[in-house]
Amino acid sequence: MSSPVPVSFIFLLILLVMGIVWFVTPKGPNQTLIRTSLMLTLACCYLMWAVTYLAQVYPLESTCYTSVWRSR
């Protein structure tokens, strides 16, 4: 089976980038808007990646190999 290491590693990487975004955003009247937009974008990208990755690793239905012809 697959390991949870890639999902955990990317999650920690995204948290690190969010922390950097928190401290690097420029001061001004739109600081909260810029911070929120960037952090929400990172969170949505991570969720999309995680759902796609996990759907490929753990599919809901297994493949079914049936054929019309019977071999003799």
N, CA, C and O atoms as a GROMACS GRO file, in nm:
protein
  288
    1MET      N    1   0.084  -0.119   0.000
    1MET     CA    2   0.000   0.000   0.000
    1MET      C    3   0.088   0.124   0.000
    1MET      O    4   0.211   0.117   0.007
    2SER      N    5   0.023   0.235  -0.008
    2SER     CA    6   0.094   0.361  -0.014
    2SER      C    7   0.123   0.414   0.126
    2SER      O    8   0.059   0.376   0.224
    3SER      N    9   0.218   0.500   0.131
    3SER     CA   10   0.258   0.559   0.258
    3SER      C   11   0.196   0.699   0.271
    3SER      O   12   0.177   0.767   0.170
    4PRO      N   13   0.165   0.742   0.392
    4PRO     CA   14   0.110   0.877   0.411
    4PRO      C   15   0.217   0.986   0.409
    4PRO      O   16   0.187   1.102   0.434
    5VAL      N   17   0.340   0.949   0.380
    5VAL     CA   18   0.450   1.046   0.384
    5VAL      C   19   0.434   1.158   0.282
    5VAL      O   20   0.453   1.274   0.320
    6PRO      N   21   0.399   1.132   0.155
    6PRO     CA   22   0.386   1.244   0.061
    6PRO      C   23   0.279   1.346   0.103
    6PRO      O   24   0.301   1.466   0.091
    7VAL      N   25   0.166   1.298   0.150
    7VAL     CA   26   0.058   1.389   0.190
    7VAL      C   27   0.102   1.471   0.311
    7VAL      O   28   0.076   1.591   0.316
    8SER      N   29   0.166   1.408   0.406
    8SER     CA   30   0.214   1.480   0.525
    8SER      C   31   0.324   1.579   0.491
    8SER      O   32   0.326   1.691   0.543
    9PHE      N   33   0.415   1.539   0.403
    9PHE     CA   34   0.525   1.628   0.364
    9PHE      C   35   0.472   1.752   0.292
    9PHE      O   36   0.514   1.863   0.323
   10ILE      N   37   0.382   1.734   0.198
   10ILE     CA   38   0.326   1.848   0.125
   10ILE      C   39   0.245   1.936   0.220
   10ILE      O   40   0.247   2.058   0.207
   11PHE      N   41   0.173   1.875   0.315
   11PHE     CA   42   0.097   1.953   0.413
   11PHE      C   43   0.190   2.042   0.495
   11PHE      O   44   0.162   2.160   0.515
   12LEU      N   45   0.301   1.985   0.543
   12LEU     CA   46   0.396   2.064   0.620
   12LEU      C   47   0.461   2.173   0.535
   12LEU      O   48   0.487   2.283   0.583
   13LEU      N   49   0.486   2.142   0.409
   13LEU     CA   50   0.542   2.241   0.317
   13LEU      C   51   0.445   2.357   0.296
   13LEU      O   52   0.485   2.473   0.296
   14ILE      N   53   0.317   2.326   0.278
   14ILE     CA   54   0.215   2.430   0.261
   14ILE      C   55   0.202   2.513   0.388
   14ILE      O   56   0.188   2.635   0.380
   15LEU      N   57   0.208   2.450   0.505
   15LEU     CA   58   0.204   2.526   0.630
   15LEU      C   59   0.323   2.620   0.642
   15LEU      O   60   0.309   2.733   0.689
   16LEU      N   61   0.440   2.575   0.600
   16LEU     CA   62   0.558   2.660   0.601
   16LEU      C   63   0.541   2.780   0.509
   16LEU      O   64   0.573   2.892   0.546
   17VAL      N   65   0.490   2.755   0.389
   17VAL     CA   66   0.468   2.864   0.294
   17VAL      C   67   0.362   2.961   0.348
   17VAL      O   68   0.375   3.082   0.330
   18MET      N   69   0.258   2.909   0.413
   18MET     CA   70   0.157   2.997   0.473
   18MET      C   71   0.218   3.084   0.582
   18MET      O   72   0.184   3.202   0.594
   19GLY      N   73   0.307   3.028   0.661
   19GLY     CA   74   0.376   3.106   0.764
   19GLY      C   75   0.461   3.216   0.703
   19GLY      O   76   0.466   3.327   0.755
   20ILE      N   77   0.528   3.183   0.593
   20ILE     CA   78   0.609   3.284   0.524
   20ILE      C   79   0.520   3.394   0.469
   20ILE      O   80   0.552   3.513   0.480
   21VAL      N   81   0.407   3.355   0.409
   21VAL     CA   82   0.313   3.454   0.355
   21VAL      C   83   0.263   3.546   0.465
   21VAL      O   84   0.247   3.666   0.443
   22TRP      N   85   0.238   3.491   0.582
   22TRP     CA   86   0.186   3.571   0.694
   22TRP      C   87   0.280   3.686   0.729
   22TRP      O   88   0.236   3.798   0.755
   23PHE      N   89   0.412   3.658   0.729
   23PHE     CA   90   0.508   3.759   0.771
   23PHE      C   91   0.562   3.846   0.656
   23PHE      O   92   0.618   3.952   0.682
   24VAL      N   93   0.546   3.803   0.533
   24VAL     CA   94   0.604   3.875   0.419
   24VAL      C   95   0.507   3.972   0.353
   24VAL      O   96   0.550   4.061   0.280
   25THR      N   97   0.379   3.958   0.377
   25THR     CA   98   0.283   4.047   0.310
   25THR      C   99   0.310   4.192   0.348
   25THR      O  100   0.338   4.223   0.464
   26PRO      N  101   0.302   4.281   0.250
   26PRO     CA  102   0.333   4.421   0.276
   26PRO      C  103   0.228   4.488   0.365
   26PRO      O  104   0.110   4.453   0.361
   27LYS      N  105   0.274   4.583   0.444
   27LYS     CA  106   0.182   4.659   0.529
   27LYS      C  107   0.097   4.749   0.441
   27LYS      O  108   0.141   4.796   0.336
   28GLY      N  109  -0.022   4.773   0.486
   28GLY     CA  110  -0.110   4.862   0.412
   28GLY      C  111  -0.255   4.832   0.444
   28GLY      O  112  -0.285   4.744   0.524
   29PRO      N  113  -0.344   4.906   0.380
   29PRO     CA  114  -0.486   4.887   0.408
   29PRO      C  115  -0.541   4.753   0.359
   29PRO      O  116  -0.643   4.705   0.408
   30ASN      N  117  -0.473   4.692   0.262
   30ASN     CA  118  -0.521   4.565   0.205
   30ASN      C  119  -0.440   4.445   0.254
   30ASN      O  120  -0.446   4.338   0.192
   31GLN      N  121  -0.367   4.459   0.362
   31GLN     CA  122  -0.282   4.351   0.410
   31GLN      C  123  -0.364   4.227   0.445
   31GLN      O  124  -0.326   4.115   0.411
   32THR      N  125  -0.476   4.246   0.512
   32THR     CA  126  -0.560   4.132   0.551
   32THR      C  127  -0.617   4.063   0.428
   32THR      O  128  -0.625   3.940   0.424
   33LEU      N  129  -0.658   4.140   0.329
   33LEU     CA  130  -0.713   4.083   0.206
   33LEU      C  131  -0.608   4.003   0.131
   33LEU      O  132  -0.636   3.893   0.083
   34ILE      N  133  -0.488   4.056   0.120
   34ILE     CA  134  -0.380   3.986   0.050
   34ILE      C  135  -0.344   3.858   0.124
   34ILE      O  136  -0.329   3.752   0.062
   35ARG      N  137  -0.329   3.867   0.255
   35ARG     CA  138  -0.298   3.750   0.336
   35ARG      C  139  -0.403   3.641   0.321
   35ARG      O  140  -0.371   3.524   0.297
   36THR      N  141  -0.528   3.681   0.335
   36THR     CA  142  -0.638   3.584   0.327
   36THR      C  143  -0.644   3.520   0.189
   36THR      O  144  -0.664   3.399   0.178
   37SER      N  145  -0.628   3.601   0.085
   37SER     CA  146  -0.635   3.548  -0.052
   37SER      C  147  -0.524   3.448  -0.079
   37SER      O  148  -0.549   3.341  -0.135
   38LEU      N  149  -0.402   3.481  -0.040
   38LEU     CA  150  -0.290   3.391  -0.066
   38LEU      C  151  -0.301   3.262   0.015
   38LEU      O  152  -0.274   3.153  -0.036
   39MET      N  153  -0.339   3.274   0.141
   39MET     CA  154  -0.348   3.155   0.225
   39MET      C  155  -0.465   3.066   0.183
   39MET      O  156  -0.455   2.943   0.188
   40LEU      N  157  -0.575   3.127   0.143
   40LEU     CA  158  -0.689   3.048   0.094
   40LEU      C  159  -0.655   2.979  -0.038
   40LEU      O  160  -0.697   2.866  -0.061
   41THR      N  161  -0.580   3.047  -0.124
   41THR     CA  162  -0.535   2.985  -0.249
   41THR      C  163  -0.446   2.865  -0.221
   41THR      O  164  -0.463   2.760  -0.284
   42LEU      N  165  -0.353   2.879  -0.129
   42LEU     CA  166  -0.266   2.766  -0.094
   42LEU      C  167  -0.345   2.650  -0.036
   42LEU      O  168  -0.319   2.534  -0.069
   43ALA      N  169  -0.442   2.680   0.050
   43ALA     CA  170  -0.523   2.574   0.111
   43ALA      C  171  -0.605   2.501   0.005
   43ALA      O  172  -0.616   2.379   0.008
   44CYS      N  173  -0.664   2.575  -0.088
   44CYS     CA  174  -0.745   2.512  -0.194
   44CYS      C  175  -0.659   2.428  -0.287
   44CYS      O  176  -0.700   2.319  -0.327
   45CYS      N  177  -0.541   2.478  -0.321
   45CYS     CA  178  -0.451   2.399  -0.406
   45CYS      C  179  -0.408   2.271  -0.337
   45CYS      O  180  -0.401   2.165  -0.400
   46TYR      N  181  -0.378   2.280  -0.207
   46TYR     CA  182  -0.340   2.159  -0.133
   46TYR      C  183  -0.455   2.059  -0.129
   46TYR      O  184  -0.435   1.940  -0.152
   47LEU      N  185  -0.576   2.106  -0.101
   47LEU     CA  186  -0.690   2.015  -0.094
   47LEU      C  187  -0.716   1.949  -0.229
   47LEU      O  188  -0.746   1.829  -0.234
   48MET      N  189  -0.704   2.025  -0.337
   48MET     CA  190  -0.725   1.968  -0.471
   48MET      C  191  -0.619   1.861  -0.499
   48MET      O  192  -0.651   1.754  -0.550
   49TRP      N  193  -0.495   1.892  -0.467
   49TRP     CA  194  -0.388   1.795  -0.489
   49TRP      C  195  -0.409   1.670  -0.404
   49TRP      O  196  -0.395   1.558  -0.453
   50ALA      N  197  -0.442   1.689  -0.276
   50ALA     CA  198  -0.458   1.576  -0.185
   50ALA      C  199  -0.573   1.485  -0.227
   50ALA      O  200  -0.561   1.363  -0.223
   51VAL      N  201  -0.685   1.544  -0.267
   51VAL     CA  202  -0.800   1.463  -0.311
   51VAL      C  203  -0.764   1.385  -0.437
   51VAL      O  204  -0.796   1.267  -0.448
   52THR      N  205  -0.697   1.450  -0.532
   52THR     CA  206  -0.658   1.382  -0.656
   52THR      C  207  -0.558   1.270  -0.627
   52THR      O  208  -0.571   1.160  -0.680
   53TYR      N  209  -0.460   1.298  -0.544
   53TYR     CA  210  -0.359   1.198  -0.511
   53TYR      C  211  -0.421   1.078  -0.439
   53TYR      O  212  -0.395   0.964  -0.476
   54LEU      N  213  -0.502   1.105  -0.339
   54LEU     CA  214  -0.562   0.996  -0.262
   54LEU      C  215  -0.664   0.918  -0.344
   54LEU      O  216  -0.682   0.798  -0.321
   55ALA      N  217  -0.731   0.983  -0.438
   55ALA     CA  218  -0.824   0.911  -0.524
   55ALA      C  219  -0.751   0.813  -0.615
   55ALA      O  220  -0.805   0.708  -0.651
   56GLN      N  221  -0.628   0.846  -0.652
   56GLN     CA  222  -0.551   0.754  -0.735
   56GLN      C  223  -0.488   0.643  -0.652
   56GLN      O  224  -0.474   0.531  -0.700
   57VAL      N  225  -0.452   0.674  -0.529
   57VAL     CA  226  -0.389   0.573  -0.444
   57VAL      C  227  -0.492   0.474  -0.390
   57VAL      O  228  -0.466   0.354  -0.386
   58TYR      N  229  -0.607   0.525  -0.349
   58TYR     CA  230  -0.713   0.441  -0.292
   58TYR      C  231  -0.841   0.457  -0.375
   58TYR      O  232  -0.931   0.530  -0.334
   59PRO      N  233  -0.850   0.391  -0.489
   59PRO     CA  234  -0.971   0.407  -0.572
   59PRO      C  235  -1.094   0.347  -0.503
   59PRO      O  236  -1.084   0.252  -0.425
   60LEU      N  237  -1.210   0.405  -0.532
   60LEU     CA  238  -1.334   0.358  -0.470
   60LEU      C  239  -1.378   0.223  -0.526
   60LEU      O  240  -1.432   0.140  -0.454
   61GLU      N  241  -1.354   0.202  -0.653
   61GLU     CA  242  -1.391   0.076  -0.716
   61GLU      C  243  -1.266   0.012  -0.774
   61GLU      O  244  -1.181   0.080  -0.832
   62SER      N  245  -1.256  -0.119  -0.757
   62SER     CA  246  -1.142  -0.187  -0.817
   62SER      C  247  -1.174  -0.219  -0.963
   62SER      O  248  -1.291  -0.222  -1.003
   63THR      N  249  -1.071  -0.241  -1.039
   63THR     CA  250  -1.092  -0.272  -1.180
   63THR      C  251  -1.151  -0.412  -1.193
   63THR      O  252  -1.115  -0.504  -1.119
   64CYS      N  253  -1.240  -0.426  -1.285
   64CYS     CA  254  -1.306  -0.554  -1.308
   64CYS      C  255  -1.273  -0.599  -1.449
   64CYS      O  256  -1.313  -0.534  -1.546
   65TYR      N  257  -1.201  -0.708  -1.461
   65TYR     CA  258  -1.161  -0.758  -1.591
   65TYR      C  259  -1.259  -0.866  -1.637
   65TYR      O  260  -1.245  -0.983  -1.603
   66THR      N  261  -1.356  -0.824  -1.712
   66THR     CA  262  -1.450  -0.920  -1.770
   66THR      C  263  -1.444  -0.907  -1.920
   66THR      O  264  -1.418  -0.800  -1.974
   67SER      N  265  -1.466  -1.016  -1.985
   67SER     CA  266  -1.469  -1.010  -2.131
   67SER      C  267  -1.592  -1.085  -2.180
   67SER      O  268  -1.649  -1.170  -2.112
   68VAL      N  269  -1.630  -1.050  -2.299
   68VAL     CA  270  -1.747  -1.113  -2.359
   68VAL      C  271  -1.714  -1.255  -2.403
   68VAL      O  272  -1.798  -1.344  -2.394
   69TRP      N  273  -1.593  -1.276  -2.449
   69TRP     CA  274  -1.553  -1.405  -2.502
   69TRP      C  275  -1.493  -1.492  -2.392
   69TRP      O  276  -1.414  -1.446  -2.310
   70ARG      N  277  -1.532  -1.616  -2.393
   70ARG     CA  278  -1.476  -1.712  -2.300
   70ARG      C  279  -1.362  -1.785  -2.368
   70ARG      O  280  -1.375  -1.829  -2.482
   71SER      N  281  -1.253  -1.797  -2.300
   71SER     CA  282  -1.142  -1.873  -2.359
   71SER      C  283  -1.163  -2.021  -2.329
   71SER      O  284  -1.215  -2.058  -2.224
   72ARG      N  285  -1.122  -2.104  -2.421
   72ARG     CA  286  -1.144  -2.248  -2.404
   72ARG      C  287  -1.018  -2.319  -2.376
   72ARG      O  288  -1.018  -2.441  -2.360
   0.00000   0.00000   0.00000
